């Protein structure tokens, strides 16, 4: 995923499912300049910063 898609998802009013390496996540924030995204793993209190290219939007 590119950082523009991350920004679109953050600005969306709906719920858009996103995965990080097969794990469902929620996006906490992003850094457009660094192309990084702060994510939280669903079902965990763990959060981390990853490159946007490692995120995948889940399509129905």
C-alpha distance (Angstrom), angle and dihedral (degrees) to the residues before:
residue distance angle dihedral
X1 . . .
X2 3.78 . .
X3 3.79 125.0 .
X4 3.82 92.0 -106.7
X5 3.82 89.4 61.9
X6 3.80 89.4 49.2
X7 3.80 89.2 52.5
X8 3.83 91.1 48.1
X9 3.80 91.1 51.4
X10 3.82 92.2 48.4
X11 3.82 90.8 51.2
X12 3.82 93.7 45.7
X13 3.80 120.4 108.5
X14 3.79 90.7 -148.8
X15 3.77 133.4 71.7
X16 3.80 112.8 -98.1
X17 3.79 117.2 -173.2
X18 3.80 115.0 -131.3
X19 3.82 129.7 -177.4
X20 3.78 131.8 -155.8
X21 3.80 111.6 -160.1
X22 3.82 91.3 -27.4
X23 3.82 95.1 -45.3
X24 3.81 122.6 113.0
X25 3.79 110.2 -119.3
X26 3.77 141.9 174.5
X27 3.79 122.7 -136.0
X28 3.80 114.8 -121.1
X29 3.80 98.0 177.5
X30 3.78 145.0 -38.7
X31 3.79 142.7 -138.3
X32 3.79 110.5 -139.3
X33 3.81 94.3 -167.5
X34 3.82 94.6 52.3
X35 3.85 94.2 34.7
X36 3.81 89.0 -129.7
X37 3.79 131.1 137.2
X38 3.79 130.1 -156.2
X39 3.79 107.3 -138.1
X40 3.78 137.5 -176.7
X41 3.78 121.3 -149.5
X42 3.81 111.4 -125.6
X43 3.80 109.9 -114.9
X44 3.80 92.4 20.9
X45 3.78 137.3 79.7
X46 3.80 89.0 -138.0
X47 3.78 118.4 116.5
X48 3.78 130.8 -179.9
X49 3.78 142.8 171.4
X50 3.81 115.6 -114.2
X51 3.78 138.2 169.8
X52 3.81 112.3 -90.3
X53 3.82 91.1 -126.7
X54 3.83 89.3 70.3
X55 3.82 92.8 62.4
X56 3.79 123.8 91.3
X57 3.79 127.5 -163.1
X58 3.80 108.7 -134.3
X59 3.80 111.7 -130.1
X60 3.80 121.8 -158.9
